[in-house]
């Protein structure tokens, strides 16, 4: 029997997670939902965002009946995992900044976290640092535009390297003990800018993307299947399409695009 996963994000960034799930388990059926009607999440009020995401995901679970839900959004995950798990009977996998892997990877004990302002200001993020990186100098960088720049690029507009460089510049810190050598991509959108990020970085660093680890967790919770048809679909809460470039990516993942009226 095919296993169905619901992968949810504020936009197209979660497709980086869906892509990793497909690589690790070609038999899984994936329903991808982009809440582009609610994008961006980073600057929204915590209580309002929590209520919005919980209500929407509960409705989506009723409609699509998945075996597992992946919240492929750092900003939402820092808020909604406890209330969602209280409302749903299926497992919920969240996405949080990869602080623990960064602390293990850094050699200079200086790393940075790029994320939305909402993710950066949350106690959840600071608690991760206190738990996993107390020995490190961690620079938190709230990026106002980086998710939107990634969204625009994936919808066919050229990457604005000057704007990308300005967004990430504070993440590169020269210090007496050693300069930044690891940068965490604390938003699933950012992986789509990987080549641009490398191209504008003032010096080489290790870029840590959490998508492979999220996919491993989701696949392990689903268990191994001896058979499955794969496939699935992608929907947008705005009722708009994804555009030609994204449709090609969706097709490569075995996901047809469709429109879903906002709830």
N, C-alpha and C positions, 0 to 999 in steps of 0.2 A: 504493500500500500504506500502511495506517495505521501510524504510528510510536507505540510504546508507551513511556511514561515511568513509572518507579517513583519516587514521591515519599514520602519517609520522614521521620517526626518522632516525638518522644516522646509527642505528644498531638495536639491539633487545630490547633496553631499553624501547622504547615506548610500548612494549607489556605489561608493568605494567599499562599503561593507558588504552590500549585495554581491559585488564582483568577487570578493574574497570567499563569501559563502558558496557561490557557484563553483569557484576553483576547488574548494575543499570537498564539496558534495554536489556533484552534477545531477544527482537524482532528486534533490529537494525541489519542491514547488515554492516559488517566492512571489509574494504579493508585495509590491513596493508602493508606498504612499508618500507623496511629497506634499506637505502642507504649505504649498506656495501661497495660498490665500492668507496664511498667518505669518509668512516670512517678512522680516527676519525676527528671530526670537531673542537675540542678544540684549536688546535694550528694554524689553517688556517687563512690566511689573511682575514680581514673583508669584503673588497670589493669583493674579489674572491668568498668567501663563500656565500655572499648574492646573487651574480649573479648565482652561481651554483644552490642554493636551489630554488630560484624563478623560474628559467627556468625549472628545473625538476618538481616542483610541478604543474606549469601551464600545462605542458605536461601530467602529471598524471591525472589532473582534466579533461582534454579533453578526455582522454582515458576511465576513469572510471565513469565520470559524477556523482560525489557524491553530496549529499545535504548539506554537511558540511565538512570542513577540520580541522583536529587537528594536529598542529605541536607539536609533543610530544618530544620536544628537547629544553632544556633551552638555549643552546648555539645558536641555530638557531633562536629561538624566540626573543632573545634580539636584533636581527638585521633585520629579514625579514618580520615581521608582517605588517608594513606600506606598503612596496612595493608589498607584496602579496595581501593585501586587495585592493590595487589600481588596480591590474590586474584581480582579480576574482570577480564574481558576487555572489558567495556563501559565507556564514559566515566562518571566520577563527578563531579558538580558539588556543591561544598560551599557552606556559608553561614557567613560570618564577619562580625564587626561592621564597619559601614560607616565605618571611620575615615578612609579616603582622601577620600570625598565630604564628610565632615564638616569635614575640614581645609580643603577648597576652599571650603566654604560659609560658614564662620564669618567674621564681620567683626571681632569682638572678640578673636579668637584664644583663645577660652575655650569649650570644648564638653565635654559629658559623655556617657558611655556607660552606658546602663542594660542590665544583662544578669544572667544567673544567677551565683551565686557561683563556679560552676565555670568559666564563661567568663572572669570577671574575674581569677581567679587564674592563668590559663594564661600561659605565656611567649609563646604565639602572639599573644595580644592585645597584650601589651606590645611585642612585636616590630613589630606593625603600627603602633603609635604611634611607636616610634623611627624607623621608615622613612618614614611618611607625615605625621606631625604633630610633628616635633621642635621646631617654632616655636610650638606651642600649649600652653596650660595645659589638660590633660585630666583630668577628674574621672571616676574609675571607680566605679560604684555597683553593688554586688552586691545584687540584689533577692531576698530569701528567698521572698516570697509572690506576686510579680506574675504569674508564669506560671500559678500555681494560680488566682489571681483571674480571669485571662483565660479559663482552662479552664472555671471555674464559670459565668462569664457566657455563654459560648458553649453551655453545656449548660442554659441557661434560668434561671439564678439571677441576681438583680439585681446590678449592679456595686456594690461596696462602695467608694464614693468616699473615705470617710475613710481606709480602709486603703490605697487607691491613692495618696492624697496623702502618707501617711506613707512609703510605699516610694520615691517619687520626690523627696521633699524634699531629700535630700543632693545631687541633681543640679543644683540651682539655687544658684549660687555668686556672691556679690557680691565683686568685687575692685577694687583701685585701677585696674587697666588696663582694666576692663570686665567686665560680668557675663556669665554663660552665655547664648549666643544660639542654640546648636544642641544638640539632644539626639538621640543615636543609639539607636534601638530595637534592642538587641543580642540579641533573642530573637524568633523569628517569632510567638510568642503575643501579643506586646505590641501589634501593629497592631490586634488586635480590641478594644483598649481606647482607640483613638484619640480618640474623643469625650470619654471620661472623663478621659484625660490632659490634653487641652486645657482641660477644665472645671476641673480642680483645680490647674493650673500657676500659680505665683505671678506669672508674667509671660509674655508670648508668646515662643515660641521656634520655630525650624524643627525639625520632627521628621523624622528620616531613617529610612526603612524600606527594607531591602535587597531586599525581595521583587521589585520590578520588575527590578532588575539581575540577580538570580538567574535569573529567568524568561528574560530576554534571552539570558543565557549558555547556558541549556539549549536554548532554541529555535535559537540559532545553531549549536550543535553537532549538533543533529538535522538541520539543513538544511531547505530548503523542500520541501514536498510538494504535488503538484498535486491530490491527492485524499486523503481520510481521513474516517473516520466520526466521529471524536471519541469522546465517551463514556468509559467505563471503570468503575471501581468503587472503593469504600472499605471497608477492613477494619480491625478493632481486635484487637490481640493478646490482650486480656483475654477475648475471646469475648462481650463485652457489646455492646449497640447504642450508637449515638451519641446518641440522644434526638431528640425532635421538632424542636427548633430547628435542630440540626445537620443533620438529615435534609433539612430544607427547603433549607439551604445546599448540601448535596451534590447535591440534585436540580437546583438552579440551575446547578451546574457540570457536569451530565450524569453524575454519579457516583451509582450505587446503593450503599447500605450493606449490609454483610454481616458475619458473624462469622468470625474466623480463630483457631483454637486457638493458644495460645502454643507456640513451638518449644522 
